[in-house]
Every structure is written in structure tokens, then in C-alpha cells.
Amino acid sequence: MNPNDLIKRGKCRLCNSANISAEISLPLTNVADKYGKAPYEIGHKYPLDIYQCRDCGHVQIVDILPLNYLFSSDYTYKPSNNPKLIAHFKKYAKRVGENLGHHPKKCLDIGSNDGLFLECLRDLYNAEVIGVDPADSAVKAAEKKSIKTLKRFFDDELASEFIKNNQLFDHISANNVFAHNDDLISFTKGLSKVLKAGGIFSFEISYLVDIVEKGLIGTIFHEHLSHHSLISLNKFLINYDLHLFDIDYVDTQGGAIIGYASKTIKKDHSKNLKEYFAKEKFLEVDKPSYMTKFRNNLINIKNTFNNILNANINSKSRIIIFGAARSANLLIEFLQLSNIIDCILDDNEEKVGKYLLNSNAKIISTNKFTSKEIDIIIPLAWIHSENIYQRLKKENYKGKFLTIYPKVEILDF
Ligand SMILES: [Zn+2]
């Protein structure tokens, strides 16, 4: 990819206002899941600064990389490998029928990945299901399960094709893609067009309030373009005749929500939704002061981490990262780790043998790593820190474990 392919948005992704302000400056960073074949392979680093719209309050990244670069065929995430996610989607599928008041007949899932959610909907309701996903490996995995999947991005143009073929849906979902789409206007206009009146649109997003309050630096990467609050999103959805009426809180990725919006029919706001709106109003999430809080929380994490690290190492210390996670590249830059780490341990064989870009740090298979005497292990698959700690302890690792989540702390094995 040519670095010049980067596009800088001049307007807010939700309300098109040019009144957007740079609030949090983050280091230039390699794109997630891009690695080198050899040591010190040059990788171009791109901005990840966070902006807030002064009009609607939307918090967003405005430096946009081409989608086909971010979600190319080496995109490896497959939810069907994860037992927790299977349970999550089964529960979520039940909510679909409850919200509609009847079994859905025809469901569309945008960013359907390997078809896990659609499989749950098909099994529970015998519904006709269609997925849309741009990643080759995801589409192939879905098709093995006989989930019809269109290999492309969803937009207003695809919606027009559905309309031409008389395809309308009574349920549309977009899980963890509503934050990954730069052209949310075309996306939402399109999905509203193919949703029947009274039909429901549901979306899972990581939640701004959790990101700010807990300082979840690990949720920031180049494809995560929006950090949604309900206040900004609610105003936006109404423009497309979509009316938010309920939300579920989900304890994944440090805190996420599933929003439910009804097409045309305005349902009463649930008690839960009212409480969330009140909380966001109290916290003033759409105001600049909330970005000051975010900035201060991130600075605190960085300072605490570096103070602990420096107090526990010397020039000979062996420092190892656990988990070549999607968030690892920013965490390495943010915590200034690139010159002091030895290697990265990971279970994913597709990543093993590769190198961190611009670095000598190799990704080594956990199974093949025999030397257990390490001075410091830093888990950058941050969300799994607790499990990683328990696992390494059981495997008789010796040394210290320095985490950033759920809080910055150092533990002995
Ligand atoms: Zn805006």
C-alpha cells in the first residue's frame, strides 16, 4: 500500500459538521495484524489521533486507510473458534425474537464473519439468512456451514440491488462493524432502506463510556474508526428512520453494548436505555471535558506502567510480550516498548515466525518456547490478562507479570 493512500476526513462521520477538534494525540502506529517476514522490515506507521465533533459530540478517528488494506485476506479473526462468543450469540439470537414479537423470517448480518450469528438465528427460528463480509477466509468458512455470504462491503449500492431483487429483511444486524465503517451515512441509509417497517436493526459496539472511564487504550486501532456514545448515535439513527428503544450491556472487550432500533415505529425507551442516557448526560460525554478526562486517564496509565517497568528492570533484563493481539502495535508505541522487548509469544500459528515491523522481535509459538525464566512478561492481549497470568503460572513461568488491564499492576508468578 502506498502511504499516500491515507485519507483525512474533514467532516464528522455522523453529522457532517466541519467543526471537529483534535483531542488526543497518539503515536504513529503500524496497522494491526501486519507483520514482517524478516527482522527490521519497514512498515509505514499511520496516525491514530482521536477527534471529537463539536456539534454532535461523536468521538472518532479521521485518518482513514483503504478498507481493502485493513480487511484483506490475512484478516484472521474467526468467532466460531471462541466458546464464549458462541454462548453470547445464542443469547443475542433469543433477543431478536423477543424484540420483534415474532420469529424473524429473513435476517441480514453485515460483517457476518464466519456466519456464527446467522447460524444461531437459522437454528433458532428456521429463518432465511444472508451474510455480507469482505474477507475471503470468512466467506469461505461461512459457506462451509451453508450460510449464504456476499463477499463485499455493505453500502447504499448493495441495498439498491437487494431492493431491485425484492429482498427486504425483518432483522438486520451489524455487530462490531458499526464502529469500523467510514461512510456510516451510506451504510445506514442503505440498511434502513432494506429493513421492513417495524423491523429491527441491532448493532454491537464497544462503548465510549467504558473506553474513557477505564482508559481502554487497547480498543484503539486503525479500523476502529468510531467510539460511539448513545447520545450521538441516537440523533444520527433518527435521520434514517431508525429509533433506538433498548440496549444490552455486554462484558466483552472491556465493555460493549448492543443497541436495538426499530424502523419507523417509535417504541418506548426501555428503563435500561433511559438510565444510560441519563448517565451519559451526567458525564457530559458529548462535551470537550470528557476528552480531557480520557486524555488524563491514558496519561496516568502510561506513567504508572513506565514507573513500574523502570523500577523492575536493568539493561540485562529479558522482557517478553505475550499475545500478538490486534491492539499490540499501538500498545508497543504508546508504552515505548519496541526497543526493549525480546520476542512475542503467541498461540496463533498463522502469526508465528513473523516479525514486528521495524523491529527484531519475532513471534514465537508458545508451545515451542522452553525457557521459562523471564524477567518481565507483558500481556498485550490485554483483555485476556487474567487468564494468561493463570495459564503461565500453571506452566511454571518464573519472573514478573506486568499488566495494563483491568489495572496497571505487577504480579509475581
Ligand atoms: Zn458530528
Residues whose N, C-alpha, C, O or C-beta is under 5 A from the ligand:
A	BS01	ZN	C12 L14 C15 N16 S17 C53 D55 C56 G57 H58
